[in-house]
Amino acid sequence: MRFNATVVVYTIVVLSVIVFGVVGTYEIGSVGGFNQRVASPLDALYFTIITLTTIGYGDFYPVTPIAKIFVIALVIIGLGTFVSAITTFSGEFMNRRIERISGRLSSFERRALNKHIVLIGDESTNLYIANKLWEMGERFIIIAKSFESVDRLKKYGYLAFQVDFTSDGDIMEIGLEKAKAVIIDIAEASESVYALVSVKELAANAEIIVVAPNKDAEHHLKLIAGNRAVVINPSTIAGNFINDRLFKG
């Protein structure tokens, strides 16, 4: 799990409180500040933890004024810190679980995206490109419409997410404004058109390539693309290649 700055800060604070409790307990307890001698750092750690967790078994307790003041300070400082830390840790864990289960990008992942390649759709061309990008170590994400597809893509090690291609809100979440290239490869022609319209608006600085699913879609996509995007039709390319190979040799 990747921790954000708040979690790191709370981790450091909690560890500092524990160190404060262990050192103070050991120093005061080794000279008679408690009802029995604190003979080792392990005893001091034990007392610190049961105090901060409010368990308080009562086998160690302060008997001198300095020891009582120390324990009061430990409780006041430590208890609030522990409660806040546990709330933060559990909240962060649940957020990441929800984001992972839902197949959506986390806020951390959105911030980390920069100069990446976005593959929208998981048809054959994008799958081939994803494999090549993976081999070259390029930064990319691949977007699929279904959770099942996302799970399958993640098994390959790809950074994959679920997005509704017809939702502007969903498409806005994938960091198009910072992408260096966007490749659209969607089986449904209507969804390809909708994705292209959104990408043209949001990916202002990216190179855009659209894989047309059929001849009719190629025509409509080229009208929408204008000079802003390149539209290719693998079937047309393959047909032209075969025609040249067989009849123009």
C-alpha positions in Angstrom: 0.0 0.0 0.0 1.3 3.5 -0.8 0.9 5.9 2.0 0.1 9.6 1.6 1.9 12.4 3.5 -0.7 12.4 6.3 -0.3 8.7 7.1 3.5 9.1 7.1 3.3 12.0 9.5 0.9 10.1 11.9 3.2 7.1 11.7 6.2 9.2 12.8 4.2 10.9 15.6 2.9 7.6 17.0 6.4 6.1 17.0 7.6 9.2 18.8 4.9 8.9 21.4 5.8 5.3 22.0 9.5 6.1 22.3 8.7 8.9 24.8 6.6 6.4 26.8 9.2 3.7 26.8 12.1 5.9 27.7 10.2 7.8 30.4 8.7 4.6 31.9 12.1 2.9 32.0 13.9 5.8 33.5 11.3 6.6 36.1 10.4 3.0 36.8 14.0 1.8 37.3 14.4 4.2 40.3 11.2 3.3 42.1 8.6 5.6 40.4 6.2 2.7 40.0 4.7 0.1 42.4 7.3 -2.4 41.2 10.6 -1.9 39.4 10.6 -1.6 35.6 13.4 -3.9 35.0 13.7 -3.8 31.2 12.8 -1.8 28.1 10.3 -4.6 27.3 8.5 -3.9 30.6 8.5 -0.2 29.7 7.1 -0.9 26.2 4.4 -3.2 27.8 3.3 -0.4 30.2 3.3 2.2 27.4 1.1 0.1 25.1 -1.4 -0.9 27.7 -1.6 2.7 28.9 -2.1 4.1 25.4 -4.7 1.5 24.5 -6.5 2.2 27.9 -6.4 -1.5 28.8 -4.6 -0.7 32.1 -4.1 -4.1 33.8 -2.9 -2.5 37.0 0.2 -4.6 37.4 2.3 -1.4 36.9 1.1 1.9 38.2 2.8 5.1 39.3 3.4 5.8 43.0 5.6 9.0 43.0 4.5 12.5 42.0 6.9 12.6 39.1 5.7 9.2 37.8 2.1 10.3 38.1 2.7 13.5 36.2 4.6 11.5 33.5 1.7 9.0 33.1 -0.8 11.9 32.9 1.2 13.5 30.1 1.6 10.2 28.3 -2.2 9.6 28.4 -3.0 13.2 27.3 -0.5 13.2 24.5 -0.7 9.6 23.4 -4.4 8.8 23.6 -5.4 11.6 21.3 -2.5 10.7 18.9 -3.5 7.1 18.9 -7.2 7.8 18.2 -6.4 10.2 15.4 -3.8 7.8 13.9 -6.2 4.8 14.0 -8.9 6.9 12.3 -6.5 8.0 9.6 -5.1 4.6 9.0 -8.4 2.9 8.8 -9.9 5.6 6.6 -7.0 5.4 4.2 -7.2 1.6 4.1 -10.9 1.7 3.4 -10.6 4.4 0.7 -8.0 2.4 -1.1 -10.0 -0.8 -0.8 -13.0 1.0 -2.2 -11.0 2.5 -5.0 -9.4 -0.9 -5.8 -12.7 -2.8 -5.7 -14.4 -0.2 -7.8 -11.7 -0.1 -10.4 -11.3 3.6 -10.2 -8.1 5.7 -9.9 -7.2 6.8 -6.4 -6.3 10.4 -5.8 -2.7 9.4 -5.3 -2.6 7.6 -8.7 -4.2 10.6 -10.4 -1.6 13.0 -9.0 1.2 10.6 -10.0 0.1 10.5 -13.7 2.2 12.7 -15.9 3.5 12.4 -19.5 1.8 9.0 -19.7 0.0 7.2 -22.5 -3.7 6.5 -22.1 -5.2 3.5 -23.9 -8.9 3.8 -23.9 -10.5 0.5 -24.7 -9.2 -3.1 -24.5 -9.6 -4.3 -28.1 -6.8 -6.1 -29.9 -4.9 -3.1 -31.1 -4.7 -1.5 -27.6 -3.8 -4.9 -26.1 -0.9 -5.3 -28.6 0.2 -1.7 -27.8 0.0 -2.3 -24.1 2.3 -5.3 -24.4 4.8 -3.3 -26.3 4.7 -0.4 -23.9 5.1 -2.8 -21.0 8.2 -4.3 -22.6 9.7 -0.9 -23.2 9.0 0.3 -19.7 6.8 3.2 -20.8 4.3 4.8 -18.4 0.7 4.0 -19.5 -2.7 3.2 -18.2 -5.4 1.1 -20.0 -9.1 1.8 -19.6 -11.8 -0.8 -19.9 -15.5 -0.6 -19.6 -16.1 -3.7 -17.5 -14.7 -4.8 -14.1 -14.0 -8.2 -15.6 -11.8 -6.7 -18.2 -10.0 -4.6 -15.6 -9.3 -7.7 -13.5 -7.9 -9.6 -16.5 -5.7 -6.7 -17.5 -4.3 -6.3 -14.0 -3.2 -9.9 -14.1 -0.8 -8.9 -16.8 0.6 -6.3 -14.5 -1.0 -3.4 -16.3 -2.3 -0.3 -14.6 -5.9 -0.8 -15.6 -9.1 1.0 -14.5 -12.8 0.8 -15.2 -14.4 3.8 -16.9 -17.7 4.5 -18.6 -16.7 5.7 -22.0 -19.8 7.8 -22.4 -19.3 9.7 -19.0 -17.5 12.9 -19.1 -16.9 12.7 -15.4 -15.3 9.3 -15.7 -13.1 10.3 -18.6 -12.0 13.4 -16.7 -10.6 11.2 -13.9 -7.9 9.5 -16.0 -5.5 12.4 -16.2 -5.9 13.3 -19.9 -4.7 16.8 -19.4 -1.2 15.5 -18.5 -1.1 12.7 -21.1 1.4 12.7 -23.9 -0.7 10.4 -26.1 -4.2 8.9 -26.1 -5.1 5.8 -28.2 -8.8 5.0 -28.5 -9.7 1.4 -29.5 -13.3 0.6 -28.6 -15.5 -2.0 -30.3 -18.7 0.1 -30.3 -18.6 2.9 -32.9 -20.9 5.2 -30.9 -18.6 4.9 -27.8 -15.6 5.6 -30.0 -17.2 8.8 -31.2 -18.2 9.9 -27.7 -14.7 9.1 -26.4 -13.1 11.1 -29.2 -15.2 14.2 -28.5 -14.3 14.1 -24.8 -10.6 13.4 -25.5 -10.3 16.3 -28.0 -11.6 18.7 -25.3 -9.7 17.3 -22.3 -6.3 16.1 -23.8 -5.2 19.5 -25.1 -1.5 18.6 -25.4 -1.7 14.9 -26.3 -1.4 13.2 -29.6 -4.7 11.4 -30.3 -5.0 8.2 -32.4 -8.4 6.5 -32.9 -8.8 2.9 -34.1 -12.0 2.8 -36.1 -14.0 -0.4 -35.5 -15.4 -0.4 -39.1 -15.6 1.6 -42.3 -18.7 3.6 -41.4 -17.2 4.5 -38.0 -13.9 5.5 -39.8 -15.8 8.1 -41.9 -17.6 9.6 -38.9 -14.5 9.6 -36.7 -12.5 11.4 -39.4 -15.1 14.1 -39.6 -15.0 14.7 -35.8 -11.2 14.3 -35.6 -10.4 17.0 -38.2 -6.7 17.9 -37.8 -6.7 17.1 -34.1 -6.5 13.3 -34.3 -5.4 10.5 -36.6 -8.0 7.9 -37.4 -6.9 4.4 -38.6 -8.9 1.4 -39.7 -6.9 -1.9 -39.3 -9.3 -3.6 -41.8 -8.6 -1.0 -44.4 -4.8 -1.1 -43.8 -4.9 -4.9 -44.0 -7.0 -4.9 -47.1 -4.8 -2.4 -48.9 -1.7 -4.4 -47.9 -3.2 -7.7 -49.3 -4.3 -5.9 -52.5 -0.9 -4.5 -53.0 0.8 -7.8 -52.3 -1.4 -9.9 -54.6 -2.2 -7.6 -57.5 0.4 -4.9 -57.6 3.5 -7.0 -57.1 
